[in-house]
Amino acid sequence: MPAMRFLSWVIVNAVSLMVALWLIPGIYISGPTHGSDEFRHKLWRLVIVAIIFGVINAIIRPILTIVSLPAIILTLGLFILVINAALLGLTAWIAGHTTLAFHVNGFWAAVWGGLIMALVAMIVKGVLGKAV
């Protein structure tokens, strides 16, 4: 069952990242733009970036949430959008040091991308049910 949980976790992150890539012009994966391997290469990059984002989310999000708890309370939870943006930006920074070519251009692209990813993840988790 742990393998199934990991797979559903990756699917949730990949689908939410794919929707953010589709909707936000400042978030993209660059790479080959022609040829039969373009889709396959971008799909693998998407899955690897989703895994990186998931690991960052699992490790760093609890720390940031605890440290910024006063700001979260003061803003009635809106500061969580800043945390999401920071985690997405960190993912892009880490991926920028590899050949993944995942980019987030600017703070607002990260904020909107983080918001979209959170909403899509909630919807996908609701569809998948207990598997996640």
C-alpha positions in Angstrom: 0.0 0.0 0.0 2.8 2.5 0.6 3.7 2.3 -3.1 0.2 3.2 -4.1 0.1 6.1 -1.6 3.4 7.4 -3.1 2.0 7.1 -6.7 -1.1 8.9 -5.8 1.0 11.6 -4.1 3.0 12.1 -7.2 -0.1 12.1 -9.4 -1.7 14.9 -7.2 1.4 17.0 -7.4 1.9 16.4 -11.1 -1.7 17.2 -12.0 -1.7 20.4 -9.9 1.6 21.4 -11.4 0.4 20.7 -14.9 -2.7 22.9 -14.4 -0.5 25.7 -13.0 1.8 25.4 -16.1 -1.2 25.6 -18.3 -2.8 28.6 -16.7 0.1 30.8 -15.5 2.3 32.3 -18.2 5.1 32.9 -15.8 5.5 29.2 -14.9 6.9 26.9 -17.6 9.1 24.0 -18.4 11.4 24.8 -21.3 13.1 22.3 -23.6 12.7 20.9 -27.1 9.8 22.4 -28.9 9.7 19.9 -31.8 10.1 16.2 -32.5 8.3 13.2 -31.3 10.2 13.1 -27.9 9.0 16.6 -26.8 5.9 15.3 -24.9 7.8 12.4 -23.3 10.6 14.6 -22.1 8.3 17.3 -20.7 6.2 14.7 -19.0 9.2 13.2 -17.2 10.4 16.6 -16.2 6.9 17.4 -14.9 6.9 14.2 -12.8 10.4 14.9 -11.4 9.5 18.5 -10.6 6.4 17.2 -8.9 8.4 14.9 -6.7 10.8 17.7 -5.8 7.9 20.0 -5.0 6.3 17.2 -2.9 9.5 16.6 -0.9 10.0 20.3 -0.3 6.4 20.6 0.8 6.7 17.7 3.2 10.0 18.9 4.8 10.0 22.7 4.6 6.3 23.6 4.8 5.8 22.6 8.4 8.8 24.6 9.5 7.7 27.7 7.6 4.2 27.3 8.9 5.4 27.2 12.5 7.8 30.0 12.1 5.3 32.3 10.4 2.3 31.3 12.6 1.9 34.9 13.9 1.7 36.2 10.4 -0.7 33.5 9.4 -3.0 34.4 12.3 -2.7 38.1 11.7 -3.6 37.8 8.1 -6.4 35.2 8.8 -4.5 32.6 6.8 -3.6 34.6 3.7 0.1 34.4 4.5 -0.2 30.7 3.5 -0.3 32.0 -0.1 3.1 33.5 0.5 4.4 30.2 1.9 3.0 28.4 -1.2 4.8 30.9 -3.5 8.0 30.5 -1.6 7.9 26.7 -1.9 7.2 26.9 -5.6 10.0 29.4 -6.0 12.3 27.1 -4.1 11.3 24.2 -6.3 12.1 26.3 -9.4 15.5 27.4 -7.9 16.4 23.7 -7.1 15.3 22.6 -10.6 17.3 25.5 -12.1 20.4 23.8 -10.9 19.6 20.7 -12.8 18.6 20.0 -16.4 14.9 20.0 -15.6 14.3 23.6 -17.0 11.4 24.4 -14.7 11.0 28.2 -14.3 8.8 30.5 -12.2 9.1 34.1 -13.3 8.4 36.4 -10.4 6.6 36.6 -7.1 3.1 37.0 -8.5 3.4 34.0 -10.9 4.5 32.0 -7.8 1.6 33.2 -5.8 -1.0 32.5 -8.5 0.7 29.2 -9.2 0.7 28.2 -5.6 -3.0 29.1 -5.2 -3.9 27.1 -8.3 -1.8 24.1 -7.3 -3.5 24.1 -3.8 -7.0 24.3 -5.3 -6.3 21.6 -7.9 -4.6 19.4 -5.3 -7.8 19.6 -3.1 -10.0 18.6 -6.0 -7.7 15.7 -7.1 -7.5 14.5 -3.5 -11.3 14.6 -3.3 -11.5 12.5 -6.5 -8.9 10.0 -5.5 -10.4 9.7 -2.0 -8.5 7.6 0.6 -5.7 6.7 -1.7 -4.0 10.0 -0.9 
